[in-house]
């Protein structure tokens, strides 16, 4: 059930990334250790090559979450600057 719960969490985050930005680092912890584990097991000859496909998909999704985290940081900074005009003048 935990795997299904994470998939639902990913969908919730994707629907409103600005609101759920604080959950994004947790997604890194879900995606990247799986990728590392699959690669290690494959290199040891303990995982079939098909598992690399699932690992590579999780790697791509993890990279997309990192990109979304970076982009939303910029948007968050821009929104806070526009909602607080005195901060803009203080930085100028």
C-alpha positions as CSV (number, residue, x, y, z in Angstrom):
1,X,0.0,0.0,0.0
2,X,2.9,2.4,0.6
3,X,3.8,2.3,-3.1
4,X,0.3,3.2,-4.1
5,X,0.2,6.0,-1.4
6,X,3.4,7.5,-2.9
7,X,1.9,7.5,-6.4
8,X,-1.1,9.3,-5.1
9,X,1.2,11.8,-3.3
10,X,3.0,12.4,-6.6
11,X,-0.2,13.2,-8.3
12,X,-1.3,15.6,-5.5
13,X,2.1,17.4,-5.7
14,X,1.8,17.6,-9.5
15,X,-1.6,19.2,-9.3
16,X,-0.4,22.1,-7.2
17,X,3.4,22.2,-7.0
18,X,3.6,25.6,-5.4
19,X,1.4,24.5,-2.5
20,X,3.1,21.2,-1.9
21,X,6.7,22.4,-2.7
22,X,7.8,21.4,0.8
23,X,7.0,17.8,0.0
24,X,9.3,17.7,-3.0
25,X,12.5,16.9,-1.1
26,X,10.8,13.9,0.3
27,X,10.2,12.7,-3.2
28,X,13.9,12.8,-3.8
29,X,14.3,10.4,-0.9
30,X,11.8,8.1,-2.5
31,X,13.1,8.1,-6.0
32,X,16.9,8.2,-5.9
33,X,17.7,5.4,-3.3
34,X,15.6,3.0,-5.5
35,X,17.7,3.9,-8.5
36,X,21.0,3.4,-6.6
37,X,19.8,0.1,-5.3
38,X,18.8,-1.2,-8.7
39,X,22.1,-0.1,-10.3
40,X,24.1,-1.8,-7.5
41,X,22.1,-5.0,-7.7
42,X,22.5,-5.0,-11.5
43,X,26.3,-4.5,-11.3
44,X,26.5,-7.4,-8.9
45,X,24.5,-9.6,-11.3
46,X,21.6,-9.8,-8.9
47,X,19.0,-7.9,-10.9
48,X,17.9,-8.4,-14.5
49,X,18.4,-5.6,-17.1
50,X,14.6,-5.0,-17.2
51,X,14.9,-3.6,-13.7
52,X,17.2,-0.9,-15.1
53,X,14.3,0.3,-17.1
54,X,12.2,0.9,-14.0
55,X,15.2,2.4,-12.3
56,X,15.8,4.8,-15.2
57,X,12.1,5.9,-15.2
58,X,12.4,6.7,-11.5
59,X,15.6,8.5,-12.1
60,X,13.9,10.7,-14.8
61,X,11.0,11.4,-12.5
62,X,13.4,12.3,-9.7
63,X,15.2,14.7,-11.9
64,X,11.9,16.3,-12.9
65,X,11.0,16.7,-9.2
66,X,14.4,18.4,-8.7
67,X,13.7,20.7,-11.6
68,X,10.2,21.5,-10.3
69,X,11.7,22.2,-6.9
70,X,14.2,24.7,-8.4
71,X,11.6,26.4,-10.7
72,X,9.1,26.7,-7.8
73,X,11.8,28.3,-5.6
74,X,12.2,31.0,-8.2
75,X,8.4,31.5,-8.5
76,X,8.1,31.6,-4.7
77,X,10.8,34.3,-4.5
78,X,9.1,36.3,-7.3
79,X,5.7,36.0,-5.6
80,X,7.0,37.1,-2.2
81,X,8.8,40.1,-3.8
82,X,5.7,41.2,-5.7
83,X,3.4,40.8,-2.6
84,X,5.8,42.8,-0.5
85,X,6.7,46.0,-2.4
86,X,8.9,47.3,0.5
87,X,11.2,44.3,0.1
88,X,11.7,45.2,-3.5
89,X,12.7,48.8,-2.7
90,X,14.9,47.7,0.2
91,X,16.9,45.4,-2.1
92,X,17.3,48.1,-4.8
